[in-house]
Amino acid sequence: MNIEIKDAYALTGGEIGRHSIYITKDTISGIDRKPSGFKAEKTIDGTDRLVIPGLINAHTHSYMAPLRNIADDMPFMDWLLKGVEPVENKMTGEDAYWGAMLAMAEMISCGTTTFNDMQMHVHMTTKAAKESGMRAVICRGLVGDRYDREDRRIKEAFEEMPDADGTNGRLTFMLGPHAPYSAGFDYLRGVVDVAKENGLGIHIHLAESATEIENLKNDKGLTAIEYADKAGCFDVPCIAAHCVKVTASDMALLASKNVSVVTNPASNMKLGNGFAPVPEMMQAGINVCLGTDGAASNNSLNMFREMGLLTLIHKGTHDTPVCIGAAEALKMATENGARALGLENTGKIETGFKADLAIININTPSMVPANNMLSSLTYSANGSEVDTTIVDGEILMEGRELKTIDLERVIHEVSGMMERLKA
């Protein structure tokens, strides 16, 4: 479909101004200048609207959306082993599908167009993503001690990849070794070899908690970052989630190996793991992007909430109001996430880029008055202001109405599922 967004406020080149945006099929084909021969099949009135690049959730576990609020106010390992895993282990593939659909409904409603997902149920997240229309990077979670070329989980990761056929590139894949405490050194080395052979990247949890760091120091004499590097994880494109407990030398290593770090402020605070040294990472030259983590540890998949927390946390911990600004937070949630995921033609509103956009109603109480719309995205917006979400030129939500997901059905299925899983 050819779409014209007429005379809207739009974020282009780091600044907000009035623009008309032309979309031809899946691509932004013009800004202000109508492409030759362009005929709009749909025109969106941009009055009282602000168009921004679709937000990119660079680390989550979509199938866990139904597990929100089941293990709150617990220490990290108790939360994982006593709260989440007993319920998670009962989930069937169909449960994971409905969980992922719930997550995608929430993300689309909050202007997220792309997510990087570590999941455990082969085919289910990809099935949900295809039906929802979202852009996604899918990573089968991998755990093990000794690597075996016949490893079931790695085989499942590759069995899932043909599911991306017919999605116009909306679905791509990485390998997802879970963490140093669940993937042994030999296993990690094997996964990296497979990634190299197949031109894939690595998505892994690193340096998330003090317990993880202490155990690795005692057992291997290494930090989590040193351990992952020694295993070869940084010899391929790598996304490291969390990186809360890192040293100056860890950060220098991450920067030298071009590792992208995903900070997850709400999740890290909720589990008492602390604050990633994001300003120091930025100063070291690390590509820092933003994620929510799963709803079991965040309770929300709202990237606007995450942007606000990111800026406020570091202003507070660093005793300065000029630490991380609104523009930097938005860049982490868009451009930096696109770079981390290898999606070089997303994350910006530019001619030739994919038409992944969120359209915000600025005539809502939280956005009025329009003193500084860029600041309002981080400090004022809560996600409910998103009116329309577009991915690959396809409208997934308009007028707050989801177009590709039957929300009533999803709520019914998830509610029944959780009654069974908690029994």
C-alpha positions in Angstrom: 0.0 0.0 0.0 1.2 3.5 -0.8 0.6 5.8 2.2 0.9 9.6 2.5 1.3 11.0 6.1 0.4 14.6 5.4 1.9 17.6 7.1 2.8 15.9 10.4 5.4 16.7 13.0 8.2 14.2 12.4 11.6 13.4 13.8 14.1 13.6 11.0 17.8 14.3 11.3 17.6 14.6 15.0 15.1 17.4 14.9 11.3 17.7 14.9 9.6 19.7 12.2 6.6 19.7 9.9 6.9 17.1 7.1 4.9 15.0 4.7 6.1 11.4 4.5 5.5 9.2 1.5 5.6 5.4 1.8 5.8 3.1 -1.2 5.0 -0.5 -0.2 7.5 -1.2 2.6 9.8 1.8 2.2 9.9 5.5 2.9 10.1 6.8 -0.6 10.1 10.5 0.0 10.0 13.2 2.7 8.3 16.4 1.6 9.0 15.7 -2.0 6.4 13.4 -3.5 8.0 10.6 -5.6 7.4 10.6 -9.3 4.2 8.8 -10.2 3.3 8.3 -6.5 -0.4 7.8 -5.9 -1.6 7.5 -2.3 -3.9 4.6 -1.5 -4.3 6.0 2.0 -3.7 9.4 3.4 -3.1 10.0 7.1 -3.9 13.5 8.4 -0.8 14.6 10.3 -2.6 17.4 12.2 -1.8 17.0 15.9 0.4 14.0 15.1 4.1 13.3 15.7 5.8 10.6 13.7 8.9 8.9 15.1 10.9 5.8 14.1 9.3 2.7 15.5 10.9 1.7 18.8 13.2 -1.3 19.0 13.1 -3.5 22.1 16.6 -5.0 21.9 16.1 -7.7 24.6 13.0 -9.5 25.7 11.3 -12.9 26.1 7.9 -12.5 24.5 6.5 -15.8 25.5 6.9 -14.9 29.2 4.3 -12.1 29.0 1.7 -14.2 30.9 4.2 -14.6 33.8 4.0 -11.0 34.8 3.3 -10.5 38.6 3.8 -14.2 39.5 7.1 -13.8 41.3 7.5 -10.3 42.6 9.6 -9.0 45.4 12.0 -12.0 45.5 15.8 -12.3 45.3 17.1 -12.9 41.8 17.9 -16.6 42.1 14.7 -17.3 44.1 12.7 -15.4 41.5 14.3 -17.5 38.7 14.3 -21.0 40.3 11.3 -20.9 42.7 9.0 -18.3 41.1 9.4 -18.3 37.3 10.8 -21.7 36.2 8.2 -23.9 37.9 5.5 -22.2 35.9 7.6 -21.7 32.8 8.4 -25.4 32.6 4.8 -26.3 32.4 4.2 -24.1 29.4 3.3 -25.9 26.1 4.1 -24.6 22.7 0.6 -23.3 22.3 0.9 -21.5 25.7 4.1 -19.9 24.3 2.3 -18.8 21.2 -0.5 -17.1 23.1 2.1 -15.5 25.5 4.0 -14.1 22.5 0.8 -12.8 21.0 0.0 -11.0 24.2 3.5 -9.5 24.3 3.2 -8.3 20.7 -0.2 -6.7 21.3 1.4 -4.7 24.2 4.4 -3.7 22.2 2.5 -2.6 19.1 0.2 -0.6 21.4 3.2 1.3 22.7 4.8 2.0 19.3 7.4 -0.8 19.3 7.9 -2.1 15.8 10.9 -4.5 16.3 12.0 -6.8 19.1 14.9 -9.1 19.8 13.6 -12.2 21.4 15.2 -15.1 23.3 12.6 -17.9 23.4 12.4 -21.6 24.3 9.5 -22.9 22.1 10.6 -23.5 18.5 8.3 -22.1 15.8 5.9 -20.4 18.3 7.4 -16.9 18.5 8.0 -16.9 14.7 4.4 -17.9 14.1 3.1 -15.2 16.3 5.5 -12.6 14.8 4.4 -13.5 11.3 0.7 -13.1 12.2 1.2 -9.9 14.1 3.3 -8.3 11.4 6.1 -7.1 13.7 9.8 -7.1 12.8 11.7 -9.6 15.0 15.0 -11.1 15.6 14.4 -14.6 17.0 17.0 -16.4 19.2 16.4 -20.0 20.4 17.7 -20.1 24.0 20.6 -22.5 24.3 21.8 -24.2 27.5 24.3 -27.0 28.0 27.6 -28.1 29.4 29.4 -30.1 26.7 28.9 -29.2 23.1 27.6 -31.9 20.7 27.0 -31.3 17.0 23.7 -33.2 17.4 22.6 -30.8 20.1 18.8 -30.8 20.1 18.4 -27.1 20.9 20.7 -25.9 18.1 19.0 -28.2 15.6 15.7 -26.6 16.7 17.1 -23.1 16.1 17.9 -24.0 12.5 14.5 -25.8 12.0 12.8 -22.6 12.9 14.6 -20.4 10.3 12.6 -21.5 7.2 9.6 -20.0 9.1 10.8 -16.6 8.0 10.0 -17.3 4.3 7.5 -14.9 2.9 8.0 -12.2 5.6 10.0 -9.8 3.4 12.9 -9.9 5.8 10.8 -9.0 8.8 12.1 -12.1 10.6 15.8 -12.7 11.1 17.7 -15.0 13.5 20.6 -15.2 15.9 21.9 -17.9 18.3 21.0 -17.4 22.0 23.3 -19.1 24.5 21.6 -18.2 27.7 24.3 -17.1 30.1 27.7 -18.2 31.5 26.0 -19.9 34.4 23.8 -22.0 32.1 26.1 -22.5 29.1 29.4 -24.2 29.9 32.7 -23.0 28.3 32.9 -25.9 25.8 29.3 -25.5 24.9 29.7 -21.8 24.3 32.7 -22.5 22.0 30.7 -24.9 20.0 27.8 -22.4 19.6 30.2 -19.7 18.4 31.7 -22.1 15.8 28.1 -22.8 14.6 27.4 -19.1 14.4 30.6 -18.4 12.4 29.8 -21.2 10.0 26.4 -19.8 9.3 27.0 -16.1 9.5 24.9 -15.6 12.6 25.3 -13.4 15.6 25.1 -14.2 19.3 22.5 -12.9 21.9 23.5 -13.6 25.5 22.9 -12.5 29.1 26.1 -11.3 30.7 27.1 -9.8 34.0 23.6 -9.5 35.3 24.0 -10.2 39.0 26.6 -10.2 41.7 26.1 -13.9 42.3 27.0 -14.6 38.6 30.1 -12.5 38.9 31.2 -14.0 42.3 30.7 -17.6 41.1 32.7 -17.0 37.9 35.5 -15.3 39.7 35.8 -18.2 42.2 35.5 -20.9 39.6 37.3 -19.5 36.6 39.1 -16.4 37.8 37.4 -14.4 35.1 34.7 -11.7 34.9 31.6 -12.6 32.8 32.9 -10.4 30.0 36.3 -12.0 30.0 34.7 -15.5 30.1 32.5 -14.8 27.1 35.4 -13.3 25.2 37.6 -16.2 25.9 34.9 -18.5 24.6 34.8 -16.5 21.4 31.4 -14.9 21.8 32.8 -11.6 20.7 34.3 -13.0 17.5 30.9 -12.7 15.8 28.3 -9.9 16.1 27.2 -10.0 19.7 24.4 -8.5 21.7 25.1 -8.7 25.5 22.0 -8.1 27.6 22.3 -6.4 31.0 26.1 -5.9 31.7 25.3 -4.5 35.1 28.4 -5.7 36.9 31.2 -4.7 34.7 34.6 -3.2 35.3 36.5 -0.5 33.4 38.6 -3.2 31.6 35.4 -5.1 30.8 34.0 -2.0 29.1 37.2 -1.4 27.2 37.0 -5.0 26.0 33.4 -4.7 24.9 34.2 -1.5 23.0 37.2 -3.1 21.3 35.2 -6.1 20.1 32.2 -3.9 18.9 29.8 -5.7 21.3 26.4 -4.0 21.6 25.1 -3.8 25.2 21.3 -3.8 25.9 20.5 -2.1 29.2 17.2 -3.1 30.9 16.7 -0.6 33.7 13.3 -1.7 35.1 14.2 -5.4 35.2 17.6 -4.8 36.7 16.1 -2.6 39.5 13.2 -5.0 40.1 15.5 -7.9 40.7 17.9 -5.8 42.9 20.8 -6.3 40.5 21.7 -2.6 40.3 22.4 -0.2 37.5 24.5 -0.7 34.4 27.2 2.0 34.1 25.6 3.3 30.9 27.2 6.8 30.8 30.6 5.1 31.3 29.8 2.6 28.5 28.9 5.5 26.2 32.1 7.3 27.0 34.0 4.0 26.2 32.4 4.0 22.8 30.0 1.0 23.3 26.9 0.9 21.3 24.3 0.9 24.0 20.7 0.1 23.2 17.5 -0.4 25.3 15.3 -3.3 26.2 12.6 -4.3 28.6 13.6 -7.9 29.3 10.7 -10.2 29.8 7.4 -9.3 31.5 8.2 -11.7 34.3 11.0 -9.4 35.6 9.8 -6.1 34.2 6.0 -6.6 34.4 5.8 -4.2 31.3 7.0 -4.2 27.7 6.6 -0.4 27.4 9.7 1.2 25.9 8.5 4.7 26.8 8.6 3.7 30.4 12.1 2.3 29.9 13.4 5.5 28.2 12.2 7.6 31.2 13.7 5.3 33.7 17.0 5.2 31.8 17.5 8.9 31.9 16.3 9.5 35.5 18.3 6.6 37.0 21.6 7.9 35.7 20.9 11.5 36.5 20.3 10.3 40.1 23.2 7.9 40.5 25.6 10.3 38.9 24.4 13.4 40.7 24.0 15.5 37.6 20.9 16.5 35.5 23.0 16.5 32.3 23.9 12.8 32.3 21.8 11.0 29.7 19.3 13.3 27.9 16.0 12.6 26.1 17.6 12.6 22.6 20.2 10.0 23.7 17.5 7.8 25.2 15.4 7.9 22.1 18.5 7.1 20.0 19.2 4.0 22.1 15.6 2.9 21.6 15.8 3.3 17.8 19.1 3.8 15.9 21.3 2.0 18.3 19.0 -1.0 18.5 18.9 -1.2 14.7 22.7 -1.2 14.6 22.9 -3.9 17.2 20.5 -6.1 15.4 22.1 -5.6 12.0 19.0 -3.8 10.7 20.8 -1.0 9.0 17.8 0.3 7.1 15.6 0.8 10.1 15.6 3.1 13.2 15.4 6.4 11.3 13.0 8.4 9.3 15.0 8.7 6.1 14.3 8.2 2.4 15.2 4.6 1.5 14.6 3.3 5.0 12.0 0.8 6.0 8.6 2.3 6.9 8.6 1.3 10.5 6.9 4.2 12.3 5.0 5.1 15.4 2.5 8.0 15.1 1.8 9.8 18.3 -1.3 11.9 19.2 0.2 15.1 20.6 -3.3 16.4 21.5 -3.3 14.3 24.7 -2.9 15.7 28.2 0.6 14.2 28.8 1.9 15.8 25.6 0.3 19.3 26.1 1.7 21.9 25.7 4.2 21.2 23.0 7.0 23.0 24.6 9.6 20.4 23.6 8.2 17.4 21.8 11.5 15.5 21.8 11.8 15.8 25.6 8.2 14.8 26.0 8.8 11.4 24.4 11.1 10.5 27.3 9.9 12.5 30.2 6.1 12.8 29.6 4.8 10.1 27.3 3.6 6.8 28.7 2.9 4.9 25.4 -0.9 5.4 25.4 -0.3 8.4 23.2 0.6 6.1 20.3 -2.3 6.2 17.8 -0.8 4.3 14.8 1.9 1.7 14.4 3.3 0.8 11.0 5.8 -1.9 10.2 7.2 -2.5 6.7 4.5 -0.2 5.4 1.7 -2.2 6.9 -0.6 -0.6 9.5 -0.7 -2.8 12.5 -2.6 -0.4 14.7 -4.7 2.6 13.8 -6.8 4.8 16.1 -5.5 2.5 19.0 -7.2 -0.4 17.3 -5.0 -3.5 16.6 -5.4 -4.6 13.0 -3.5 -7.9 13.0 -4.2 -9.3 16.5 -7.5 -10.4 18.0 -6.9 -8.9 21.4 -10.2 -10.3 22.9 -9.2 -13.8 21.9 -5.6 -13.4 23.2 -6.9 -12.2 26.6 -9.3 -15.1 26.8 -6.6 -17.7 25.9 -4.0 -16.3 28.3 -6.4 -16.0 31.2 -7.4 -19.6 30.9 -3.9 -20.8 30.4 -2.7 -19.1 33.6 -5.5 -20.6 35.6 -4.2 -24.0 34.5 -0.5 -23.3 34.9 -0.8 -21.9 38.4 -3.0 -24.8 39.6 
